[in-house]
């Protein structure tokens, strides 16, 4: 998995403040929490929006998607292929 670069348009502190100390698919920027089934489904939906994915390099998007898929599998959640 590739490293995700720090984005200038977000504050990691905001994600930490909003969601607490949870696991994120993008831990660098504290985006896409994957700690609950609801968050996993939402993360998958959001990263599959072109405008959200466009904020990352293609390899970073794939890393985020892989982390979401792993969380979905762990929580026995079925997500649709992108």
PDB file of N, CA, C and O in Angstrom, chain B, residues numbered from 101:
ATOM      1  N   UNK B 101       0.837  -1.193   0.000  1.00  0.00           N
ATOM      2  CA  UNK B 101       0.000   0.000   0.000  1.00  0.00           C
ATOM      3  C   UNK B 101       0.876   1.248   0.000  1.00  0.00           C
ATOM      4  O   UNK B 101       1.940   1.295   0.617  1.00  0.00           O
ATOM      5  N   UNK B 102       0.402   2.218  -0.691  1.00  0.00           N
ATOM      6  CA  UNK B 102       1.192   3.431  -0.801  1.00  0.00           C
ATOM      7  C   UNK B 102       0.892   4.387   0.349  1.00  0.00           C
ATOM      8  O   UNK B 102      -0.132   4.293   1.025  1.00  0.00           O
ATOM      9  N   UNK B 103       1.809   5.286   0.533  1.00  0.00           N
ATOM     10  CA  UNK B 103       1.648   6.332   1.545  1.00  0.00           C
ATOM     11  C   UNK B 103       0.704   7.391   0.989  1.00  0.00           C
ATOM     12  O   UNK B 103       0.742   7.697  -0.203  1.00  0.00           O
ATOM     13  N   UNK B 104      -0.130   7.940   1.836  1.00  0.00           N
ATOM     14  CA  UNK B 104      -1.048   9.001   1.428  1.00  0.00           C
ATOM     15  C   UNK B 104      -0.469  10.330   1.875  1.00  0.00           C
ATOM     16  O   UNK B 104      -0.139  10.524   3.045  1.00  0.00           O
ATOM     17  N   UNK B 105      -0.353  11.239   0.921  1.00  0.00           N
ATOM     18  CA  UNK B 105       0.231  12.547   1.203  1.00  0.00           C
ATOM     19  C   UNK B 105      -0.751  13.440   1.971  1.00  0.00           C
ATOM     20  O   UNK B 105      -1.968  13.278   1.888  1.00  0.00           O
ATOM     21  N   UNK B 106      -0.192  14.360   2.698  1.00  0.00           N
ATOM     22  CA  UNK B 106      -0.972  15.366   3.442  1.00  0.00           C
ATOM     23  C   UNK B 106      -1.620  16.305   2.443  1.00  0.00           C
ATOM     24  O   UNK B 106      -0.958  16.845   1.557  1.00  0.00           O
ATOM     25  N   UNK B 107      -2.921  16.494   2.596  1.00  0.00           N
ATOM     26  CA  UNK B 107      -3.659  17.408   1.723  1.00  0.00           C
ATOM     27  C   UNK B 107      -3.724  18.786   2.368  1.00  0.00           C
ATOM     28  O   UNK B 107      -3.894  18.910   3.581  1.00  0.00           O
ATOM     29  N   UNK B 108      -3.586  19.815   1.545  1.00  0.00           N
ATOM     30  CA  UNK B 108      -3.624  21.187   2.031  1.00  0.00           C
ATOM     31  C   UNK B 108      -5.046  21.680   2.289  1.00  0.00           C
ATOM     32  O   UNK B 108      -5.240  22.657   3.012  1.00  0.00           O
ATOM     33  N   UNK B 109      -6.042  21.011   1.704  1.00  0.00           N
ATOM     34  CA  UNK B 109      -7.425  21.477   1.796  1.00  0.00           C
ATOM     35  C   UNK B 109      -8.199  20.908   2.986  1.00  0.00           C
ATOM     36  O   UNK B 109      -9.389  21.186   3.133  1.00  0.00           O
ATOM     37  N   UNK B 110      -7.550  20.125   3.825  1.00  0.00           N
ATOM     38  CA  UNK B 110      -8.219  19.556   4.998  1.00  0.00           C
ATOM     39  C   UNK B 110      -7.346  19.707   6.240  1.00  0.00           C
ATOM     40  O   UNK B 110      -6.132  19.891   6.154  1.00  0.00           O
ATOM     41  N   UNK B 111      -7.994  19.625   7.385  1.00  0.00           N
ATOM     42  CA  UNK B 111      -7.283  19.650   8.650  1.00  0.00           C
ATOM     43  C   UNK B 111      -7.477  18.303   9.341  1.00  0.00           C
ATOM     44  O   UNK B 111      -8.602  17.959   9.706  1.00  0.00           O
ATOM     45  N   UNK B 112      -6.410  17.540   9.526  1.00  0.00           N
ATOM     46  CA  UNK B 112      -6.551  16.266  10.228  1.00  0.00           C
ATOM     47  C   UNK B 112      -7.186  16.428  11.613  1.00  0.00           C
ATOM     48  O   UNK B 112      -7.884  15.533  12.090  1.00  0.00           O
ATOM     49  N   UNK B 113      -6.943  17.559  12.246  1.00  0.00           N
ATOM     50  CA  UNK B 113      -7.530  17.787  13.566  1.00  0.00           C
ATOM     51  C   UNK B 113      -9.048  17.812  13.505  1.00  0.00           C
ATOM     52  O   UNK B 113      -9.719  17.398  14.451  1.00  0.00           O
ATOM     53  N   UNK B 114      -9.591  18.295  12.394  1.00  0.00           N
ATOM     54  CA  UNK B 114     -11.043  18.342  12.240  1.00  0.00           C
ATOM     55  C   UNK B 114     -11.642  16.934  12.230  1.00  0.00           C
ATOM     56  O   UNK B 114     -12.644  16.679  12.898  1.00  0.00           O
ATOM     57  N   UNK B 115     -11.032  16.031  11.477  1.00  0.00           N
ATOM     58  CA  UNK B 115     -11.509  14.652  11.442  1.00  0.00           C
ATOM     59  C   UNK B 115     -11.374  13.977  12.790  1.00  0.00           C
ATOM     60  O   UNK B 115     -12.265  13.241  13.215  1.00  0.00           O
ATOM     61  N   UNK B 116     -10.263  14.226  13.464  1.00  0.00           N
ATOM     62  CA  UNK B 116     -10.046  13.668  14.800  1.00  0.00           C
ATOM     63  C   UNK B 116     -11.088  14.204  15.767  1.00  0.00           C
ATOM     64  O   UNK B 116     -11.629  13.459  16.583  1.00  0.00           O
ATOM     65  N   UNK B 117     -11.369  15.499  15.674  1.00  0.00           N
ATOM     66  CA  UNK B 117     -12.348  16.131  16.561  1.00  0.00           C
ATOM     67  C   UNK B 117     -13.747  15.589  16.282  1.00  0.00           C
ATOM     68  O   UNK B 117     -14.503  15.314  17.214  1.00  0.00           O
ATOM     69  N   UNK B 118     -14.093  15.435  15.011  1.00  0.00           N
ATOM     70  CA  UNK B 118     -15.434  15.002  14.644  1.00  0.00           C
ATOM     71  C   UNK B 118     -15.689  13.533  14.964  1.00  0.00           C
ATOM     72  O   UNK B 118     -16.780  13.184  15.415  1.00  0.00           O
ATOM     73  N   UNK B 119     -14.701  12.665  14.739  1.00  0.00           N
ATOM     74  CA  UNK B 119     -14.913  11.224  14.890  1.00  0.00           C
ATOM     75  C   UNK B 119     -14.195  10.597  16.073  1.00  0.00           C
ATOM     76  O   UNK B 119     -14.492   9.460  16.441  1.00  0.00           O
ATOM     77  N   UNK B 120     -13.270  11.307  16.667  1.00  0.00           N
ATOM     78  CA  UNK B 120     -12.531  10.763  17.795  1.00  0.00           C
ATOM     79  C   UNK B 120     -11.365   9.907  17.341  1.00  0.00           C
ATOM     80  O   UNK B 120     -10.933   9.981  16.191  1.00  0.00           O
ATOM     81  N   UNK B 121     -10.873   9.110  18.238  1.00  0.00           N
ATOM     82  CA  UNK B 121      -9.705   8.270  17.972  1.00  0.00           C
ATOM     83  C   UNK B 121     -10.174   6.966  17.337  1.00  0.00           C
ATOM     84  O   UNK B 121     -10.252   5.936  18.006  1.00  0.00           O
ATOM     85  N   UNK B 122     -10.487   7.015  16.039  1.00  0.00           N
ATOM     86  CA  UNK B 122     -10.968   5.848  15.307  1.00  0.00           C
ATOM     87  C   UNK B 122     -10.021   5.552  14.157  1.00  0.00           C
ATOM     88  O   UNK B 122      -9.125   6.342  13.859  1.00  0.00           O
ATOM     89  N   UNK B 123     -10.220   4.427  13.524  1.00  0.00           N
ATOM     90  CA  UNK B 123      -9.417   4.064  12.363  1.00  0.00           C
ATOM     91  C   UNK B 123      -9.983   4.764  11.135  1.00  0.00           C
ATOM     92  O   UNK B 123     -11.197   4.786  10.930  1.00  0.00           O
ATOM     93  N   UNK B 124      -9.095   5.340  10.316  1.00  0.00           N
ATOM     94  CA  UNK B 124      -9.474   6.029   9.098  1.00  0.00           C
ATOM     95  C   UNK B 124      -8.850   5.326   7.897  1.00  0.00           C
ATOM     96  O   UNK B 124      -7.736   4.811   7.986  1.00  0.00           O
ATOM     97  N   UNK B 125      -9.570   5.305   6.769  1.00  0.00           N
ATOM     98  CA  UNK B 125      -8.999   4.765   5.535  1.00  0.00           C
ATOM     99  C   UNK B 125      -7.880   5.675   5.035  1.00  0.00           C
ATOM    100  O   UNK B 125      -6.944   5.217   4.380  1.00  0.00           O
ATOM    101  N   UNK B 126      -7.986   6.975   5.349  1.00  0.00           N
ATOM    102  CA  UNK B 126      -6.916   7.947   5.079  1.00  0.00           C
ATOM    103  C   UNK B 126      -6.463   8.494   6.425  1.00  0.00           C
ATOM    104  O   UNK B 126      -6.935   9.547   6.854  1.00  0.00           O
ATOM    105  N   UNK B 127      -5.547   7.786   7.101  1.00  0.00           N
ATOM    106  CA  UNK B 127      -5.114   8.220   8.425  1.00  0.00           C
ATOM    107  C   UNK B 127      -4.262   9.493   8.415  1.00  0.00           C
ATOM    108  O   UNK B 127      -4.187  10.191   9.426  1.00  0.00           O
ATOM    109  N   UNK B 128      -3.626   9.797   7.296  1.00  0.00           N
ATOM    110  CA  UNK B 128      -2.804  11.001   7.206  1.00  0.00           C
ATOM    111  C   UNK B 128      -3.646  12.255   7.381  1.00  0.00           C
ATOM    112  O   UNK B 128      -3.269  13.178   8.103  1.00  0.00           O
ATOM    113  N   UNK B 129      -4.792  12.274   6.708  1.00  0.00           N
ATOM    114  CA  UNK B 129      -5.666  13.444   6.715  1.00  0.00           C
ATOM    115  C   UNK B 129      -6.906  13.265   7.585  1.00  0.00           C
ATOM    116  O   UNK B 129      -7.756  14.152   7.664  1.00  0.00           O
ATOM    117  N   UNK B 130      -6.999  12.099   8.240  1.00  0.00           N
ATOM    118  CA  UNK B 130      -8.145  11.763   9.101  1.00  0.00           C
ATOM    119  C   UNK B 130      -9.456  11.871   8.326  1.00  0.00           C
ATOM    120  O   UNK B 130     -10.396  12.546   8.745  1.00  0.00           O
ATOM    121  N   UNK B 131      -9.489  11.178   7.169  1.00  0.00           N
ATOM    122  CA  UNK B 131     -10.667  11.142   6.305  1.00  0.00           C
ATOM    123  C   UNK B 131     -11.133   9.700   6.172  1.00  0.00           C
ATOM    124  O   UNK B 131     -10.330   8.771   6.259  1.00  0.00           O
ATOM    125  N   UNK B 132     -12.414   9.518   5.966  1.00  0.00           N
ATOM    126  CA  UNK B 132     -13.038   8.221   5.733  1.00  0.00           C
ATOM    127  C   UNK B 132     -12.895   7.273   6.932  1.00  0.00           C
ATOM    128  O   UNK B 132     -12.161   6.287   6.873  1.00  0.00           O
ATOM    129  N   UNK B 133     -13.610   7.590   8.017  1.00  0.00           N
ATOM    130  CA  UNK B 133     -13.570   6.690   9.178  1.00  0.00           C
ATOM    131  C   UNK B 133     -14.142   5.323   8.798  1.00  0.00           C
ATOM    132  O   UNK B 133     -15.111   5.229   8.045  1.00  0.00           O
ATOM    133  N   UNK B 134     -13.529   4.277   9.328  1.00  0.00           N
ATOM    134  CA  UNK B 134     -13.952   2.905   9.013  1.00  0.00           C
ATOM    135  C   UNK B 134     -14.100   2.080  10.290  1.00  0.00           C
ATOM    136  O   UNK B 134     -13.700   0.917  10.346  1.00  0.00           O
ATOM    137  N   UNK B 135     -14.681   2.702  11.308  1.00  0.00           N
ATOM    138  CA  UNK B 135     -14.812   2.041  12.603  1.00  0.00           C
ATOM    139  C   UNK B 135     -16.176   1.397  12.830  1.00  0.00           C
ATOM    140  O   UNK B 135     -16.300   0.546  13.711  1.00  0.00           O
ATOM    141  N   UNK B 136     -17.190   1.766  12.076  1.00  0.00           N
ATOM    142  CA  UNK B 136     -18.533   1.201  12.238  1.00  0.00           C
ATOM    143  C   UNK B 136     -19.081   0.819  10.863  1.00  0.00           C
ATOM    144  O   UNK B 136     -18.606   1.326   9.847  1.00  0.00           O
ATOM    145  N   UNK B 137     -20.069  -0.063  10.821  1.00  0.00           N
ATOM    146  CA  UNK B 137     -20.671  -0.397   9.523  1.00  0.00           C
ATOM    147  C   UNK B 137     -21.195   0.834   8.771  1.00  0.00           C
ATOM    148  O   UNK B 137     -21.051   0.925   7.552  1.00  0.00           O
ATOM    149  N   UNK B 138     -21.790   1.761   9.485  1.00  0.00           N
ATOM    150  CA  UNK B 138     -22.309   2.970   8.839  1.00  0.00           C
ATOM    151  C   UNK B 138     -21.178   3.804   8.241  1.00  0.00           C
ATOM    152  O   UNK B 138     -21.297   4.303   7.122  1.00  0.00           O
ATOM    153  N   UNK B 139     -20.084   3.953   8.983  1.00  0.00           N
ATOM    154  CA  UNK B 139     -18.952   4.721   8.484  1.00  0.00           C
ATOM    155  C   UNK B 139     -18.291   4.013   7.289  1.00  0.00           C
ATOM    156  O   UNK B 139     -17.849   4.670   6.346  1.00  0.00           O
ATOM    157  N   UNK B 140     -18.226   2.703   7.331  1.00  0.00           N
ATOM    158  CA  UNK B 140     -17.624   1.942   6.233  1.00  0.00           C
ATOM    159  C   UNK B 140     -18.431   2.140   4.958  1.00  0.00           C
ATOM    160  O   UNK B 140     -17.864   2.396   3.895  1.00  0.00           O
ATOM    161  N   UNK B 141     -19.751   2.024   5.060  1.00  0.00           N
ATOM    162  CA  UNK B 141     -20.604   2.226   3.884  1.00  0.00           C
ATOM    163  C   UNK B 141     -20.479   3.657   3.360  1.00  0.00           C
ATOM    164  O   UNK B 141     -20.406   3.874   2.150  1.00  0.00           O
ATOM    165  N   UNK B 142     -20.453   4.617   4.258  1.00  0.00           N
ATOM    166  CA  UNK B 142     -20.327   6.023   3.852  1.00  0.00           C
ATOM    167  C   UNK B 142     -18.965   6.268   3.209  1.00  0.00           C
ATOM    168  O   UNK B 142     -18.882   6.952   2.189  1.00  0.00           O
ATOM    169  N   UNK B 143     -17.900   5.724   3.787  1.00  0.00           N
ATOM    170  CA  UNK B 143     -16.561   5.906   3.230  1.00  0.00           C
ATOM    171  C   UNK B 143     -16.497   5.361   1.809  1.00  0.00           C
ATOM    172  O   UNK B 143     -15.928   5.995   0.920  1.00  0.00           O
ATOM    173  N   UNK B 144     -17.082   4.186   1.597  1.00  0.00           N
ATOM    174  CA  UNK B 144     -17.083   3.588   0.266  1.00  0.00           C
ATOM    175  C   UNK B 144     -17.848   4.470  -0.723  1.00  0.00           C
ATOM    176  O   UNK B 144     -17.401   4.688  -1.848  1.00  0.00           O
ATOM    177  N   UNK B 145     -18.976   4.960  -0.299  1.00  0.00           N
ATOM    178  CA  UNK B 145     -19.770   5.830  -1.157  1.00  0.00           C
ATOM    179  C   UNK B 145     -19.007   7.098  -1.513  1.00  0.00           C
ATOM    180  O   UNK B 145     -18.959   7.487  -2.680  1.00  0.00           O
ATOM    181  N   UNK B 146     -18.415   7.739  -0.522  1.00  0.00           N
ATOM    182  CA  UNK B 146     -17.719   9.006  -0.754  1.00  0.00           C
ATOM    183  C   UNK B 146     -16.474   8.850  -1.628  1.00  0.00           C
ATOM    184  O   UNK B 146     -16.253   9.663  -2.525  1.00  0.00           O
ATOM    185  N   UNK B 147     -15.663   7.830  -1.385  1.00  0.00           N
ATOM    186  CA  UNK B 147     -14.432   7.701  -2.169  1.00  0.00           C
ATOM    187  C   UNK B 147     -14.750   7.329  -3.612  1.00  0.00           C
ATOM    188  O   UNK B 147     -13.908   7.520  -4.489  1.00  0.00           O
ATOM    189  N   UNK B 148     -15.924   6.813  -3.876  1.00  0.00           N
ATOM    190  CA  UNK B 148     -16.315   6.482  -5.240  1.00  0.00           C
ATOM    191  C   UNK B 148     -16.961   7.652  -5.976  1.00  0.00           C
ATOM    192  O   UNK B 148     -17.343   7.506  -7.137  1.00  0.00           O
ATOM    193  N   UNK B 149     -17.090   8.800  -5.331  1.00  0.00           N
ATOM    194  CA  UNK B 149     -17.509  10.022  -6.024  1.00  0.00           C
ATOM    195  C   UNK B 149     -16.279  10.597  -6.707  1.00  0.00           C
ATOM    196  O   UNK B 149     -15.228  10.747  -6.084  1.00  0.00           O
ATOM    197  N   UNK B 150     -16.411  10.915  -7.979  1.00  0.00           N
ATOM    198  CA  UNK B 150     -15.258  11.393  -8.753  1.00  0.00           C
ATOM    199  C   UNK B 150     -14.618  12.634  -8.145  1.00  0.00           C
ATOM    200  O   UNK B 150     -13.394  12.766  -8.159  1.00  0.00           O
ATOM    201  N   UNK B 151     -15.431  13.552  -7.606  1.00  0.00           N
ATOM    202  CA  UNK B 151     -14.852  14.778  -7.048  1.00  0.00           C
ATOM    203  C   UNK B 151     -14.035  14.493  -5.795  1.00  0.00           C
ATOM    204  O   UNK B 151     -13.040  15.176  -5.550  1.00  0.00           O
ATOM    205  N   UNK B 152     -14.420  13.519  -5.009  1.00  0.00           N
ATOM    206  CA  UNK B 152     -13.639  13.161  -3.827  1.00  0.00           C
ATOM    207  C   UNK B 152     -12.367  12.409  -4.223  1.00  0.00           C
ATOM    208  O   UNK B 152     -11.287  12.700  -3.708  1.00  0.00           O
ATOM    209  N   UNK B 153     -12.491  11.461  -5.121  1.00  0.00           N
ATOM    210  CA  UNK B 153     -11.330  10.686  -5.559  1.00  0.00           C
ATOM    211  C   UNK B 153     -10.310  11.570  -6.268  1.00  0.00           C
ATOM    212  O   UNK B 153      -9.111  11.297  -6.217  1.00  0.00           O
ATOM    213  N   UNK B 154     -10.776  12.624  -6.927  1.00  0.00           N
ATOM    214  CA  UNK B 154      -9.878  13.507  -7.674  1.00  0.00           C
ATOM    215  C   UNK B 154      -8.906  14.260  -6.767  1.00  0.00           C
ATOM    216  O   UNK B 154      -7.922  14.819  -7.252  1.00  0.00           O
ATOM    217  N   UNK B 155      -9.162  14.284  -5.479  1.00  0.00           N
ATOM    218  CA  UNK B 155      -8.282  14.977  -4.530  1.00  0.00           C
ATOM    219  C   UNK B 155      -7.058  14.141  -4.164  1.00  0.00           C
ATOM    220  O   UNK B 155      -6.187  14.591  -3.419  1.00  0.00           O
ATOM    221  N   UNK B 156      -7.002  12.927  -4.692  1.00  0.00           N
ATOM    222  CA  UNK B 156      -5.909  11.996  -4.402  1.00  0.00           C
ATOM    223  C   UNK B 156      -5.283  11.505  -5.698  1.00  0.00           C
ATOM    224  O   UNK B 156      -5.901  11.555  -6.761  1.00  0.00           O
ATOM    225  N   UNK B 157      -4.058  11.035  -5.595  1.00  0.00           N
ATOM    226  CA  UNK B 157      -3.433  10.339  -6.717  1.00  0.00           C
ATOM    227  C   UNK B 157      -4.120   8.982  -6.873  1.00  0.00           C
ATOM    228  O   UNK B 157      -4.662   8.461  -5.898  1.00  0.00           O
ATOM    229  N   UNK B 158      -4.112   8.394  -8.075  1.00  0.00           N
ATOM    230  CA  UNK B 158      -4.774   7.094  -8.280  1.00  0.00           C
ATOM    231  C   UNK B 158      -4.308   5.995  -7.328  1.00  0.00           C
ATOM    232  O   UNK B 158      -5.122   5.193  -6.870  1.00  0.00           O
ATOM    233  N   UNK B 159      -3.008   5.948  -7.024  1.00  0.00           N
ATOM    234  CA  UNK B 159      -2.523   4.914  -6.103  1.00  0.00           C
ATOM    235  C   UNK B 159      -3.029   5.148  -4.681  1.00  0.00           C
ATOM    236  O   UNK B 159      -3.242   4.196  -3.931  1.00  0.00           O
ATOM    237  N   UNK B 160      -3.219   6.411  -4.314  1.00  0.00           N
ATOM    238  CA  UNK B 160      -3.766   6.723  -2.990  1.00  0.00           C
ATOM    239  C   UNK B 160      -5.233   6.303  -2.904  1.00  0.00           C
ATOM    240  O   UNK B 160      -5.676   5.781  -1.881  1.00  0.00           O
ATOM    241  N   UNK B 161      -5.980   6.533  -3.982  1.00  0.00           N
ATOM    242  CA  UNK B 161      -7.388   6.110  -4.017  1.00  0.00           C
ATOM    243  C   UNK B 161      -7.472   4.599  -3.840  1.00  0.00           C
ATOM    244  O   UNK B 161      -8.316   4.100  -3.095  1.00  0.00           O
ATOM    245  N   UNK B 162      -6.601   3.879  -4.523  1.00  0.00           N
ATOM    246  CA  UNK B 162      -6.624   2.423  -4.411  1.00  0.00           C
ATOM    247  C   UNK B 162      -6.267   1.975  -2.993  1.00  0.00           C
ATOM    248  O   UNK B 162      -6.848   1.011  -2.496  1.00  0.00           O
ATOM    249  N   UNK B 163      -5.343   2.641  -2.344  1.00  0.00           N
ATOM    250  CA  UNK B 163      -4.993   2.331  -0.955  1.00  0.00           C
ATOM    251  C   UNK B 163      -6.192   2.563  -0.048  1.00  0.00           C
ATOM    252  O   UNK B 163      -6.500   1.728   0.803  1.00  0.00           O
ATOM    253  N   UNK B 164      -6.865   3.684  -0.223  1.00  0.00           N
ATOM    254  CA  UNK B 164      -8.050   3.993   0.587  1.00  0.00           C
ATOM    255  C   UNK B 164      -9.131   2.938   0.357  1.00  0.00           C
ATOM    256  O   UNK B 164      -9.734   2.444   1.309  1.00  0.00           O
ATOM    257  N   UNK B 165      -9.372   2.599  -0.897  1.00  0.00           N
ATOM    258  CA  UNK B 165     -10.386   1.588  -1.214  1.00  0.00           C
ATOM    259  C   UNK B 165     -10.015   0.236  -0.608  1.00  0.00           C
ATOM    260  O   UNK B 165     -10.881  -0.463  -0.082  1.00  0.00           O
ATOM    261  N   UNK B 166      -8.747  -0.135  -0.677  1.00  0.00           N
ATOM    262  CA  UNK B 166      -8.306  -1.405  -0.076  1.00  0.00           C
ATOM    263  C   UNK B 166      -8.574  -1.421   1.425  1.00  0.00           C
ATOM    264  O   UNK B 166      -9.020  -2.433   1.967  1.00  0.00           O
ATOM    265  N   UNK B 167      -8.306  -0.316   2.090  1.00  0.00           N
ATOM    266  CA  UNK B 167      -8.544  -0.244   3.538  1.00  0.00           C
ATOM    267  C   UNK B 167     -10.041  -0.332   3.851  1.00  0.00           C
ATOM    268  O   UNK B 167     -10.438  -0.957   4.835  1.00  0.00           O
ATOM    269  N   UNK B 168     -10.856   0.288   3.021  1.00  0.00           N
ATOM    270  CA  UNK B 168     -12.307   0.211   3.224  1.00  0.00           C
ATOM    271  C   UNK B 168     -12.789  -1.218   2.982  1.00  0.00           C
ATOM    272  O   UNK B 168     -13.608  -1.735   3.742  1.00  0.00           O
ATOM    273  N   UNK B 169     -12.284  -1.853   1.930  1.00  0.00           N
ATOM    274  CA  UNK B 169     -12.658  -3.249   1.646  1.00  0.00           C
ATOM    275  C   UNK B 169     -12.284  -4.166   2.811  1.00  0.00           C
ATOM    276  O   UNK B 169     -13.066  -5.034   3.200  1.00  0.00           O
ATOM    277  N   UNK B 170     -11.085  -3.969   3.365  1.00  0.00           N
ATOM    278  CA  UNK B 170     -10.648  -4.790   4.499  1.00  0.00           C
ATOM    279  C   UNK B 170     -11.564  -4.593   5.705  1.00  0.00           C
ATOM    280  O   UNK B 170     -11.928  -5.555   6.382  1.00  0.00           O
ATOM    281  N   UNK B 171     -11.935  -3.337   5.969  1.00  0.00           N
ATOM    282  CA  UNK B 171     -12.833  -3.052   7.094  1.00  0.00           C
ATOM    283  C   UNK B 171     -14.207  -3.671   6.842  1.00  0.00           C
ATOM    284  O   UNK B 171     -14.828  -4.202   7.762  1.00  0.00           O
ATOM    285  N   UNK B 172     -14.677  -3.605   5.606  1.00  0.00           N
ATOM    286  CA  UNK B 172     -15.980  -4.189   5.266  1.00  0.00           C
ATOM    287  C   UNK B 172     -15.954  -5.701   5.490  1.00  0.00           C
ATOM    288  O   UNK B 172     -16.893  -6.273   6.043  1.00  0.00           O
ATOM    289  N   UNK B 173     -14.888  -6.324   5.063  1.00  0.00           N
ATOM    290  CA  UNK B 173     -14.761  -7.771   5.251  1.00  0.00           C
ATOM    291  C   UNK B 173     -14.739  -8.117   6.738  1.00  0.00           C
ATOM    292  O   UNK B 173     -15.381  -9.073   7.173  1.00  0.00           O
ATOM    293  N   UNK B 174     -14.001  -7.337   7.501  1.00  0.00           N
ATOM    294  CA  UNK B 174     -13.895  -7.577   8.946  1.00  0.00           C
ATOM    295  C   UNK B 174     -15.258  -7.456   9.632  1.00  0.00           C
ATOM    296  O   UNK B 174     -15.555  -8.202  10.565  1.00  0.00           O
ATOM    297  N   UNK B 175     -16.079  -6.519   9.169  1.00  0.00           N
ATOM    298  CA  UNK B 175     -17.398  -6.298   9.753  1.00  0.00           C
ATOM    299  C   UNK B 175     -18.506  -7.052   9.020  1.00  0.00           C
ATOM    300  O   UNK B 175     -19.689  -6.840   9.283  1.00  0.00           O
ATOM    301  N   UNK B 176     -18.109  -7.942   8.092  1.00  0.00           N
ATOM    302  CA  UNK B 176     -19.048  -8.754   7.312  1.00  0.00           C
ATOM    303  C   UNK B 176     -20.072  -7.893   6.583  1.00  0.00           C
ATOM    304  O   UNK B 176     -21.275  -8.154   6.625  1.00  0.00           O
ATOM    305  N   UNK B 177     -19.560  -6.851   5.909  1.00  0.00           N
ATOM    306  CA  UNK B 177     -20.393  -5.927   5.147  1.00  0.00           C
ATOM    307  C   UNK B 177     -20.111  -6.157   3.667  1.00  0.00           C
ATOM    308  O   UNK B 177     -18.958  -6.234   3.242  1.00  0.00           O
ATOM    309  N   UNK B 178     -21.174  -6.263   2.900  1.00  0.00           N
ATOM    310  CA  UNK B 178     -21.004  -6.395   1.460  1.00  0.00           C
ATOM    311  C   UNK B 178     -21.055  -5.003   0.834  1.00  0.00           C
ATOM    312  O   UNK B 178     -22.014  -4.258   1.032  1.00  0.00           O
ATOM    313  N   UNK B 179     -20.017  -4.664   0.082  1.00  0.00           N
ATOM    314  CA  UNK B 179     -20.006  -3.405  -0.645  1.00  0.00           C
ATOM    315  C   UNK B 179     -19.913  -3.714  -2.130  1.00  0.00           C
ATOM    316  O   UNK B 179     -19.286  -4.693  -2.535  1.00  0.00           O
ATOM    317  N   UNK B 180     -20.535  -2.880  -2.923  1.00  0.00           N
ATOM    318  CA  UNK B 180     -20.558  -3.097  -4.363  1.00  0.00           C
ATOM    319  C   UNK B 180     -19.217  -2.711  -4.969  1.00  0.00           C
ATOM    320  O   UNK B 180     -18.542  -1.788  -4.512  1.00  0.00           O
ATOM    321  N   UNK B 181     -18.861  -3.437  -5.999  1.00  0.00           N
ATOM    322  CA  UNK B 181     -17.618  -3.110  -6.721  1.00  0.00           C
ATOM    323  C   UNK B 181     -17.715  -1.697  -7.275  1.00  0.00           C
ATOM    324  O   UNK B 181     -18.792  -1.224  -7.636  1.00  0.00           O
ATOM    325  N   UNK B 182     -16.580  -1.045  -7.331  1.00  0.00           N
ATOM    326  CA  UNK B 182     -16.559   0.342  -7.818  1.00  0.00           C
ATOM    327  C   UNK B 182     -16.577   0.439  -9.293  1.00  0.00           C
ATOM    328  O   UNK B 182     -16.563   1.543  -9.839  1.00  0.00           O
TER     329      UNK B 182
END
